[in-house]
Amino acid sequence: MVFTEQCATTPFLAYTLQNLGIRAIPLHGDMSQQKRLGALNMFKSQQYDVLVSTDVASRGLDIPSVEMVINYDIPKNTKNYDRVTVGRTARAGESGVAITFLSSILDLPGYFQIEWLIGNKSPLYPDPAKEALPFLESVREAKRLATSKMKESGGNSGKKRKWGENNDEDDN
């Protein structure tokens, strides 16, 4: 599962992953209840490998086999970090992995608050630019195609962030 903070990010990220050959489906609060249930059921039945969701999927849903949780954005409500989003892994004695991306120095206060709340210092991994560089062009193309699909489907719908803008932070 991948958690994002904004509803508009979920389809964009799901389309980007699809363009990279990863079976991903979005789930967010701006979707109708029927579409949310459909997306959830397709993920649970393993028709999709990745569920890209806002915190609408952070609690109250029975999702038995989540091996990894990625926080694409630092959760704004860090109090729920351990129990809710990361708690999606390691259920019923199973093990799991949780990864949180830090995209700028502005994410550090949230990161430090999470460490304080869980009572554990998380390992920091250096920027893997050297390993990631060969994938940069394919990711840029996948993002370009996702941007086109968002525009075609009216996915931006007046949200603050405009996916067509060149944003170097998103290339990381």
C-alpha positions, 0 to 999 in steps of 0.5 A: 500500500502507498499512502498519499496526503492529497486525493489528486495524488492517488490517481496520478501516482497509480497511473504513473505506476501503471505506465511503469508496468505495476498493477496499481489502483487508486482509492481516495475520499473523492471517489463514490462509495461504490468505486472505493469498494470496487477498488478495495475489492480488486486490491484484496482479490489481487487483481492489483498489486498496489493500492495507492490511497489517502488515509481513507484506507488507514483504518477500519478496513479488513485488508489481510495481506499487506507486506509493505506500506510506503508513505509517499508523503510524511503523514500530517497526522503523525499521531496515527502513523504507527497504529494506522498506516504502518499498522497495515503491515505485520498483522496477525503475527506476520512481518512487514516493511514500512518506508516513509519518503522525505522529499525535502528538509521541510519533512524533517519535523514530521519525521522526528515527531514520528521517531519520538512517537514510536520510541525508535530511531528509524534508519535513514537511507541515503539518496540512491541517485546513482542506482535510480538514475538509469530509470529517470527517463522511463519515470519521466515518460510514465509521469508525462503519460499520467499527466495526460490521462489526468487531464483527459479524465478531468483528474485535476478538478481545480486542485491546488497542484497542477500535474502538468507543471514541471516539478523537479521534486517529483522526479525524485 
